[in-house]
Amino acid sequence: MSQASIPPQLESVEGIQAVLRQHNYIADLPMATALRLVLALKKPLLVEGPAGVGKTQIAKTLAEVLDTRLIRLQCYEGLDTAQALYEWNYPKQMLHIRLTENLGESVEKREAEIFSEGYLLRRPLLEAILQDKPPVLLIDEIDRTDEEFEAFLLELLAEFQITIPELGTIRARHRPYVILTSNRSRELSDALRRRCLYLWQNYPSFEKEVEIIEARLPGINPRLAQKIARVMAHLRELPLNKAPGVAESLDWAQALVSLHKEALDLQVLEQTWGVILKDRDDLALVEAHKQRLAELVL
C-alpha cells in the first residue's frame, strides 16, 4: 500500500485554513487541525454534530482541495456488506451461462469466467481501495447502520483489504482519506471511536455563520447576511423538532437573493419560512415568536 505526498500548502494548519477558504469553506482551528492529522496520520476522522452543520461538506471540500475522487457511502438502516462492498452481476452471469452452454467448455472454465472482475459490481468500499490515487472516502451518517455493519467496517478500516472468495484478497493500492459522519441518532461503539480521530461540529457562532454566508454567496448584502445569521441563532434557541442548520441558512440566503430581497421584515419572514422550517409544529412555534424575530431584523 503506497502513500501519496501531501501538497506543501497542506502541511500546516494555517495552510489548510487558507486553502479551504479558497474553496469557500470556513474552517476553524479544531477542524483544520483535525484535517491536518488526517493527512499526516492517515487515520479516519469521525465528525459528529447536529444535522446540517457542514459535516458532509468537509469531505467534499477535502476532495476538491486534494484534486481527488470523492467516494460516498450513504448509510441507512438495513445497509449490508453486499450493498457497501460488492455484488456479483447475476443477470450478466446468467446471460453468459446461457450463451455458452452449448460450447462444450468445462464447468470449471465457465465458473472461472463468470466469477471474474468483469462480472463484479463495485460498491463504494471496494471502489475506494481500487483507485490509482488516494480518494476521499465519505461514510455518511454511520449512526444509521446497525452494530453488525459497524463491526465489519472496523476490520476494513484497519487493514484496507477485502477478501472475495472467488478472487482472493484485494489490497488497497493507496490508503483512502476517510471521513465518517454521525448525527448521533445512536451511540457508536468504543471500538470505532478508538480507531478514529474525533471532531465535534456544532452550529457556528454568529460571526462564523456570517462569514460562511458571505463566502458561499459572494456579493450578498453584508447587512442581509448578518440578519440571516441573527434569525438563525434565535431559531436554534427555540425547542424546535428540526432546528435549521447551516445548509438551511445558505438555502435561505440564496432564496432571498433570488427574490431580490435586500432587507428582512415580518412579511418576508412569513413568505420564506418554508425554506428553513420543515415541520408543521415548528412553524406553529415560530409563529408564536414572530414578533421577536421581526424585532431582530429591524
Buried (B, 14 or more C-beta within 10 A) or exposed (E): EEEBEEEEEBEEBEBBBBBBEEBBBBBEEEBBBBBBBBBEEBBBBBBBBBBBBBBBBBBBBBBBBBEBBBBBBEBEEEBEBEBBBBBBBEEEBEEBEEEBEEEEEEEEEBBEBBBEEEBBEBBBBBBBBBBEEBBBBBBBBBBBBEEEBBEBBBEBBEBBEBEBEEEEEBEBBBBBBBBBBBBEEEEBEEEBEEBBBEBEBEBBEEEBBBBBBBBBBEEBBEEBBBBBBBBBBBBEEBEBEBBBBBBBBBBBBBBBBEEEBEEBEBEBBBBBBEBBBBEEEBBEBBEEEEEEBBEEBE
